[in-house]
Amino acid sequence: MNHHYLPESYLRAWSGPDHKLTRYARIFGDKISVERWAPASVGSVKDLYALPMLPEHLKQGIEQIYMQRIDDAMVKPLTMLKRGEIPVERRDREAWAIFIASLYFRIPEAVEALDGNFAANWKSADADFRRHLQKQGLSDTEIEHLYSSAEHLDPRFWSKISLVDFILRGRPVGETMELEWVVITIDVALLMTSDCPLMLQRDETDLTLNYLALALSPHTIVHRIPQPGCLYQSGWILADGFGRALQWLSRGLRP
């Protein structure tokens, strides 16, 4: 089953009259392929969130029970934002916040990193976790037995379970709900999206979210006003310069 880390409802904004979008993909080195695809055929990976070692009718649970519901719930606030309307009802803001949080963790690189972390640490609990188990009354022998008795379980199963927990209960949901959003619409279709569509920057000391932006369509971007002089994480350019560029775009490319 194909699991969409970028929902069709989100990608559809980049579709042309043929109901397809242009996908740019690096094949190898500097070689780039440019092809037209339907939104349903991009932004997905087969069994990305599948739960290993479960029957077929259960292994798709995360995609069917969680991800698809997240994507369905965000359609209303996404539609509002593309019209320039800021959602005010808690249900809509929460649906949008959960969708934004999902973009932190559901992309293939993040899923792969989480799988690798669980696999690497599966048989070697760190000191904090060992102390936690000891506080529960377990001896070192019992802790080792706990791990050895669970060897038959694939650590990727637990990484997928943790993925859902990170999305629904992690820090990004609360942060996003508290943000004051600004929507900018431009006259010329210049904006693109990507496998990692969030543009964000956090404070280096306390990880406070300083800046967050997401292209909603070729004409529309939603963002939080950046802190002056902060660095834009993904491109290492000044966020205040990026902010000035957004102001320029908001004037329809007219100086």
Secondary structure as GFF3:
##gff-version 3
##sequence-region A 1 255
A	DSSP	beta_strand	2	4	.	.	.	ID=ss1
A	DSSP	alpha_helix	8	11	.	.	.	ID=ss2
A	DSSP	three_ten_helix	12	14	.	.	.	ID=ss3
A	DSSP	beta_strand	21	28	.	.	.	ID=ss4
A	DSSP	beta_strand	31	37	.	.	.	ID=ss5
A	DSSP	three_ten_helix	39	41	.	.	.	ID=ss6
A	DSSP	beta_strand	44	46	.	.	.	ID=ss7
A	DSSP	alpha_helix	56	59	.	.	.	ID=ss8
A	DSSP	alpha_helix	61	61	.	.	.	ID=ss9
A	DSSP	pi_helix	62	67	.	.	.	ID=ss10
A	DSSP	alpha_helix	68	73	.	.	.	ID=ss11
A	DSSP	alpha_helix	75	82	.	.	.	ID=ss12
A	DSSP	alpha_helix	90	105	.	.	.	ID=ss13
A	DSSP	alpha_helix	108	121	.	.	.	ID=ss14
A	DSSP	alpha_helix	127	135	.	.	.	ID=ss15
A	DSSP	alpha_helix	140	149	.	.	.	ID=ss16
A	DSSP	alpha_helix	155	169	.	.	.	ID=ss17
A	DSSP	alpha_helix	171	178	.	.	.	ID=ss18
A	DSSP	beta_strand	182	185	.	.	.	ID=ss19
A	DSSP	beta_strand	199	202	.	.	.	ID=ss20
A	DSSP	beta_strand	209	215	.	.	.	ID=ss21
A	DSSP	beta_strand	220	223	.	.	.	ID=ss22
A	DSSP	beta_strand	231	232	.	.	.	ID=ss23
A	DSSP	beta_strand	237	238	.	.	.	ID=ss24
A	DSSP	alpha_helix	239	250	.	.	.	ID=ss25
###
